[in-house]
Amino acid sequence: MNGASYREIAIAIYGEPRISAESWKTSPLRASVIGLVKGGLDAINGGYLNMLRHRRRS
């Protein structure tokens, strides 16, 4: 929401040394961060309500 790139978000989560250790474009961490951002945006846009609607059966 503040304009950070996926790489900047990854550095904040995983740390600079881990991100710099491999090629960013093919990194599994890149795919992970993209998924986390997508999930976060979905939750912000009302997706969190789906978690509340589905109850687990015991």
BELGIFEN-V77486 format. One record per pair of residues at least 12 apart in sequence whose ideal C-beta (glycine too) atoms are under 10 Angstrom apart, sorted by the first residue. I is the first residue (numbers start at 1). J is the second residue. D is the distance in whole Angstrom. If there is no record, write none. Layout:
i & j & d
I & J & D
I & J & D
//
This chain:
i & j & d
1 & 37 & 10
1 & 40 & 9
1 & 41 & 8
1 & 44 & 8
4 & 37 & 9
5 & 24 & 10
5 & 33 & 10
6 & 24 & 9
6 & 29 & 9
6 & 30 & 6
6 & 31 & 10
6 & 32 & 10
6 & 33 & 5
6 & 34 & 6
6 & 36 & 9
6 & 37 & 7
7 & 19 & 7
7 & 24 & 6
7 & 27 & 9
7 & 29 & 10
7 & 30 & 8
7 & 33 & 8
8 & 33 & 10
9 & 33 & 5
9 & 34 & 9
9 & 36 & 8
9 & 37 & 7
9 & 40 & 10
10 & 24 & 8
10 & 27 & 8
10 & 29 & 6
10 & 30 & 7
10 & 32 & 8
10 & 33 & 5
10 & 34 & 9
10 & 36 & 9
10 & 37 & 10
11 & 29 & 10
11 & 33 & 10
12 & 33 & 10
13 & 29 & 9
13 & 32 & 9
13 & 33 & 7
13 & 36 & 8
14 & 27 & 10
14 & 29 & 6
14 & 32 & 9
14 & 33 & 8
19 & 33 & 9
//
